Amino acid sequence: MNRDIILECPWCLKRYTLADESKIKEQHRCKDCNADLTVVQGAPAQPKTGGADTAAAVQLPYLIDAPAEVAEAAKIKPAIVNGKYVIVKKLGQGGMGAVFKAWDTSLKRYVALKMILSSRKEDADDNEKAERFVREAQTAAKLIHPNILQVYEVGKYKNNHYICMEYVDGGTLEEYWLKKQQAAGKTAGKQRKPPSREDIREYLKLMQDIISAIGYAHENNIIHRDIKPENILLAFSPSASAFVPKIADFGLAKDVTTKKNLTMDGTAVGTPVYMSPEQASGIRADNRSDIFSLGSVLYKLCTGMEPFRGKSMLDVLKAVVNSEPIAPSRVNKSVEKDLEVIIQKAMDKDISRRYSTAGGLAEDIDSFMEGKPVKAQSASILYKITKSLKRNKITYAGVTAAVVIIAGFSGFLFFQSAGNEKSAREYLEKANAFYGQENWQGAREYYARYLALKKNDRSAQDKSAECVRKIEEKEENTRRFAAEREEKSRAAEDDSKREREAAEEIQQAWFLYQQVTKGFYRENADMDKLWKETDKALKMLDDALGKYPAPLGFVYRAMIYREKNQFKDAERDIASALKLKPGYDLAHLVNGLICFDHYKNKIMLNSEGLSGELRDALGKTLENAAIDNFNKINEPDKLPEEFIKYREIFEAMKFLSKDNPKCEKLLKEGFEKYGSEEFLYFLAVQCNRRDKDKAEKYLREAIDIRPQYADCYELLASICQNQDTDVCISYINKAIKMNPYGATAYYNRGVFRSEQNDIDGAFADYTRAIELDPGFVFAYYNRGNIKLRNKNDIDGAIEDYNAAEKINGAIYEVYATRAEALCKKKDYENAFIDLSKAIRLCQDKAESYANRALTRYYRNDATGALKDCEDALKISPDCTQAYKVSGMIKFFQGDYEGAKEDLSNAIRLNASTSDAYYMRSAARTNTGDYQGGLDDAEMAIKIDPDESDGYSVRAAAKLNLGDYDGAVEDYSKAIQLEPDGAVYYSGRAEAYKSKGENAKAIQDLKKAIELKPDLKDELQQEIDSLNNEE
């Protein structure tokens, strides 16, 4: 069963019903516009009031300041072309296109839209018409002249090319001429009365401006080729109370500097009544062809009739080529003789006898208007007869007849010969003068005239030939430069087109994002869906910027990345915007916002293991960077309205450090002015350190306005971090649910989980933070600490510390902790290097000197090691590590008393350090205080029962106290904890020896040598001695 199909014209929006569904694939045209109709699926047969291209027309912002007829047109037929032009009405239609009156919504002015119409059947003709149409726009766009209709834009809308042009409301010169004749009662049916002298002078004044415009076009190497009264538009000038004529329709114009030709040789181009003989013959035209057309228009205006007539177009074309128009003064006695001579010279069939330039024609018309002599002269009788003979060979075919005619004028020719001699001299003088001035065109013309009279002058012939070569060279250079200019112009137009298309897509993407952000203010918003829509807007911006890199597009995309906490991406886009447009105020504004985002993230950062000084320094750096960007804004009052509130935030945040009360005051005023929750958020940021209760109050007020405000919940967690960890994690969980792209949220939750000893959860959060922000140095640092201290993944820890260093090579903690990992690998050389870097970054850290002392000792620099310990104790007399390292070094140097003193100080400062106890135990044992050694060993094992050295030193004390079995038992425990400990095997061998179990002693000594071959010489003697005892 067939159903009705609704078809719509994309230009005038008129709708048609197609009853036969089977014809839907056929091409259908609008009866008014002749434009292709499009199918409107499922739409009612009434005017369209919505959709992407029409909704904008009826939105109030587009109609602000628009005239009443625009608003009415938008109401009746809401058609808007390319989101910019509101169609008001159709002005006319020709064979090639239709013209519409439209309203430019962006520049608030009337324009004319000329639309090309494709043929009903697509073929090469369509392509030629489209190419000619575009060429018309490009040609006219090159010409900026008060009497040439200005072209604003060329584009394409729904498969129809269009040109946006200056709108002129006075009609055409043809219409004005007809109205004027009718108003004066000079037409009555077919009887016409010719214009009066007063009328003629008015028309000449109008044509003077048109001739000037055509002259300008010729100077720019453009030939119009279709000059006629219908292509001369009249714009009324209220200030001058007169019409300003404007030449239009460059559709057939030709750029003489290009070799491209859309018209085949032998094809007549132009309007027959006003075209030149060479155009009618299909041969190459130049600027003098336009002179002929201007003369034909003058003929029509001054006489009241066309210069050439015929029953068909072919008859008219024949007349243009072969017939002389009736002398103007015979048609209209009001045409004075000088004006007649001017018109006839302009319309001479011999192109070489016409005015060579439009300027020459204008000069003679000026002279005529001022009552001065004109330069044009009537053609001689001889010329007229000769021209007639050439044109009418059939009529004067008989040679005898020609001889008779010539003979009849022989006497006249005799008297003319003297005049010819004089003319030849004048021509030669002018030719030589032009030749000396390198005016090759003028020289060639006068040499031609001279050689017409003196054909055998070889010198003149050579100079004329040279002029031709020079002209050809000049034309070739002109063509080449014009081709280059055209290529640049075409590239610029392509760029302009891509820019326009990208700009439209960018605005559409931003509009979509703005609609999405409205969801952030709903209590039960589906955030997953909103983020998917946000990603769509990002994809639209990606595509648009791939088409054309517009600075505004990069700024918009940076704002979306900022919302997603993808600050590196946002910073990259701002850098691109500023590279394209240095000094771009909006880019500096957004860049400053991003710096403040970094700043508040540092405030929220739960800096586990990091110094407060480092966090404060980073915060100050970012604060200064934000203010620096704000200071680069040259015209803050000209920022887009939607960004103005951020200017107010900037103004306030500049005083964050130097005048906090003023900062708070300005932010409060901003909130009163705009009601934006962002002012409340920054109020919380500015008072976070000094008044956490007030900060919490501002955050909760902000959440009341925008329930889905992830940053507020994240800052709440930071404020509460010294309270209930579970509450803090619940806030972070909310933040992550609202915005799963925030790396700092995962990082902070990782810190809280670490505090709860949820090591795996913390590790996963740090990893996610790194995935979201590969430049998150603190996430690498904290994950490295878990690998080092909780997962025994020393290599993995070092890998994370390496990544942290690559991101920021100025963080003390990274080097200090990596040195700890390197010491565990016994890589004391690189540990020493790291600790030296840490000391350079932070010279007041006693712990770093103490740790470096340990690496110095293992690098056989005991003196340097003890010096580092002394420096550490100068910085901090309570540095436990310095006493421990110093005590260890003194012990191995045999200074047991010194060792006991230093280790006792270490124990005094930190009674829970096992290594200080077991080292003092060894020192006491070596000085004969076996019971003291045993007591210290017991304390070391009590503090850390998994430390092998505690059992080793207790075994040594027991051995000296005669408890051999106890010694064997403790050495065995040490071996169990550290199977590769050669010293434990050699110690147990001593215990076995004391028990008289030499075989077991020998076995342990051999195992010690196996584990540490460099002990072989020493221990082999012991083995030999035991064997001898056996």
C-alpha angles and dihedrals in degrees: 000000000000120000130197117264121207116222123191136196109232091212110042095016092226111157132219133190118231107201097183109070091192090069094058092105093055121096114258127190135206110250091219103039102019086223121143111270119230127213116251105205115221094345124143117245097256136094113300115247104176145034136097096291101036105036091072091059094064097040109110097234091064092054098049109126090001118140118256094255090057092053090046092049091049089051096049099035109011097198120154122178117221091341092292117066123064111207110231103174144323114267099189149317135230137178094279104035152343126250123217133191107231142174119237103221095195100048095029098231141113117261136178117238115203113196125195116226119217120220120259089252117045112236142137089288089067090054092049092049091049092048092047090047093053090044090055090057093045092047095048092043089062091059118076108180133135090238098047118083107249121236115213105179145350119211148143127249123184094338093313120111115222140184121213109213142172110284115234118189103190099081125229131314088246091057092045091050092051093047091048092051091047093047090053091050092245097135126062114166107303094340112097130186115212122242120276124242089257090054091048093053090051091051091047090054090054092046092050088067092046092049088051090052092049089049089053090051090050090051086057091050095253122135113196098203095186108064111158137137091262090061094052110088125196122221115191114230110206091194093055095031087224142096121267110209119220126190112225143173107063089176092121095034118127129211103219090202093066127075091209112108125181092189122076118234111266094031119121113232123194138031108315099224093056103029125109124251091251091053091048089051092050094239127133115294129206136183091291088066087065088049089058091050091049088052090050091051090049089050092053094045095047101040101031094234137080116262093232130038138179143154091250139020089258090055090051091050090051090050092050090054102037111020132075114222117241110271107270093232090057090055095042121017088202089073106096121220097251091050090049090053090050092052093045093049091050089050098044111141089220103078092204091061096053123092104288092215138024086239090064091053091047091049092055093047089050090051091049092049090050093047094248126136115274125225095226115097133196115261115259120253090245091055092049092051093044091049090048091052092052093047098044105041093154094054093048097031097125113091091210092055090050091050091050092051093047091045089052088060098040093107091051091050091053092057090045095056094077089052090051092056090052092047091049091054091048092048092049092048091051092044092052091046092052089045091055090049090050088240091147096175094053092042093051092050094051094042086054091052091046094047090050085067100030105035098169100056100121094188092054090046091053092048091047090051090049089052089053091052092048092049091049090049090050092047091049091051090046090050091049094048090045091050090052090046090048091050090051090045091050091048090048090049091049089050090047091051093049089046092053093047092046092047091054092048091047091054090048091051092048091048089053091050092050089053090050094052090059086072090063087072095058119097096222100031119161096237094184090059092045092052091049089054089047089054088052089056089049091051090051090052091047090054094045093049090047087057095046129355100233115179092221090054091056091049092050091048090048089054091054092047087050090055088052091048090241091139098164090057090046092051091049091053093048089051088052092050092050092047090054094041114021113206092022103168096204091052091051090049093053091042089055090050090053090051089053089048088056089046096053089045088058088051090051092043111116093217103204110185093001126113120251088227090060092051092048092049092050091048093051092049092052092044090054091047091053092050091046090057091049091052089056092063105106102185109026091167091063096056115121112274094244090059098044093094090061089058088059091049090051092050089055099041092054086075094049095113105019100044112011096173090055089048090054093046093053093047091051090050089049091052091050089051101044105017089219119156089220090074089056091049093053089045086059091048094052095050098035095104100043104032116022094173091058090045090054090049092054092047093052090049089052091050090051088060097039111024093185095059104135096179091059093056091046092053090046088058090051091050092050097042093111091053129053111350092202090058090050091051091049090056091049091049089056091049092051092048090052095043116015091180099071110110094189091058091058091043093052092046088052090056092049091048090049089054088054089051090246090142097167092049091049091048091051092050094050089049092051091048089054091048090054094042114021088186095059099124097182092052089057090047095051093044089051089054091054091049091049101043105025109026100034087228097142096166091048090050092051089049091056092046088051090054090049091051091050090054095044121005094187103072112113096200093058093059095040094052095041087055088056090055092046091052089055086057088047088240092143095160094063091036088057090051092050094048090049089054091048090052091050089053095045116016096179097067107108091187091064092054090049093050092046088052088060092052090047090054092051088049087057094254101124093156092054090044093055089046090055089050090052090049090049092052091048089056093042121008087194096060104134094189092056091055092046094050093044090049092050092050093048090049093055089045088056094250093130096163092051089047092051091050095051093043091049088055090050090051090047090055095042117017092183098063107111098190091060090054097048092045091050087046089058091047092050092048091051090052092050097259092126096160091049088049091050092049093051091047091052090052092048091052091046091054095044115012091179096059110104095202091064091061092043095056092043088053089052091051092048091048091055091046090053096251094132096163090050089049092051090049094051094046089050090052090051090051090049090055094042112021092181094057103120092182090060091056092049090049093050089048087059090051091049090048090052088053090050093246095132096164091059090044091053091048092053092046091053089050090052090053090049091053095042113022094185087072092062099099093049098043097038090066088054090050092049091050092051091048090053090053088054 
